[in-house]
Amino acid sequence: MSTGSGAGMGTGSDTAMTTGSVARRLGVAPTTLRSWERRYGIGPAHREQGRHRRWSPVDVGRVEEMCRLTALGVPPAEAARAALQEAVAEIPRPRRGGDPGGLSLGNVRQECRGLARAAVRLDAPAVETQLRSAVGEYGYTTGWEEVMAPALHAIGRKWASSGERYVEVEHLLSWYVSSALRGAPGVGVLGGASASASASMRVGRVGEGGSGSGASVGPVLLTCVPGEQHTLPLEALAAVLAERGLPTRMFGAALPAEALYEAVRRIGPSAVVLWAHSRNTADRALVHLITEAEWGMRGARTHPAVLIAGPGWSPGAGAYAPGVERLTGLRTAADRIEGFFVV
């Protein structure tokens, strides 16, 4: 068998892996591995009495081959038999490179590879497990930057180069990533009543460029510009801000300009984040409109800080309107927004 996983690797206990570690590596549930062992006899070849099962590199290589074959549409029983017999030469292989389903992932975390493998197999329970594990171990910032986003980008590139072959994979992964991001504390309850309460206890004033001073600070309004349907990066920002206990109001995709203007006047946000993925949707007139939005009593009108984000905007944010800032990267964006809330 030529999987690349067992070549040149020893079989001693120092390299053996637990079932949980193998499951995370492959992007499957531990119960799936146990089921495959019971049904098809593919599992650890040796066990030490009184200890949990340990997978040698050869064992892992076999089950990796089974995963590769099932991702190609080979029935599980046939895939297991081929992996055990190492008789796979006649089955078409994707281009080599060590990535699931021929995806070009590059140098990424093992959890990212596991997530991509699960998505290619359309294994929704495993995708959920991988996402839950990544968020639990790394949090939303690293979970997005180093696990979710690289997998999404790789599948997006594969879709673009393979016609419609991977559209179902991209849709499934996007849905479950969105669900995981909306699971952040506070995201699913109108920007987080608990986050608003937490922030109100932390705030002394708003940072320079914000909505004024005093103990009452408006939430951060997050929205895609009119015509923009790509919401996942903005959902990731909402999750990170909620994780930090900052209040938000998320409006999602393609909010019309008039509705956005009215929302700003009604909410009185400390900042407005405008996401544009495409240059076709990055609207200079919209930025001017929102910078001019105001609320409050006559003589004490307040304006929001306007932050533009996404690859659709040109680098020179100041050219859109005075005081406008361009956010780059999830972590730096969250840090900048948190700067509006000072202890």
URTA-V243803 format. One record per backbone hydrogen bond with DSSP energy under -1.0 kcal/mol. CO is the residue of the C=O (numbers start at 1). NH is the residue of the N-H. Records with the same first field share a line. If there is no record, write none. Layout:
BEGIN
CO=NH / NH
END
This chain:
BEGIN
6=9
12=15
17=55
18=22
19=23
20=24
21=25
22=26
23=27 / 28
29=33
30=34
31=35
32=36
33=37
34=38
35=39
36=40 / 42
37=41
48=51
55=17
56=60
57=61
58=62
59=63
60=64
61=65
62=66
63=67
64=68
65=69
66=70
67=71
69=74
70=73
75=79
76=80
77=81
78=82
79=83
80=84
81=85
82=86 / 87
88=91
99=102
100=103
106=108
109=113
110=114
111=115
112=116
113=117
114=118
115=119
116=120
117=121
118=123
119=122
122=124
123=127
124=128
125=129
126=130
127=131
128=132
129=133
130=134
131=135
132=136
133=137
134=138
135=139
139=143
140=144
141=145
142=146
143=148
144=149
147=151
148=152
149=153
150=154
151=155
152=156
153=157
154=158
155=159
156=160
157=161
162=165
164=167
166=170
167=171
168=172
169=173
170=174
171=175
172=176
173=177
174=178
175=179
176=180
177=181
178=182
181=184
184=187
186=189
189=192
191=248
192=196
193=197
194=198
195=199
196=200
197=201
199=203
205=342
207=210
219=270
220=249
221=273
222=251
223=275
224=255
225=228
228=254
231=235
232=236
233=237
234=238
235=239
236=240
237=241
238=242
239=243
240=244
241=246
242=245
247=220
249=222
252=224
256=260
257=261
258=262
259=263
260=264
261=265
262=266
263=267
264=268
270=305
271=221
272=307
273=223
274=309
275=225
276=312
278=281
283=287
284=288
285=289
286=290
287=291
288=292
295=302
297=300
302=295
305=272
306=325
307=274
308=327
309=276
310=313
315=317
316=319
317=320
321=324
325=308
329=333
330=334
331=335
332=336
333=337
334=338
335=339
337=340
338=341
342=204
END
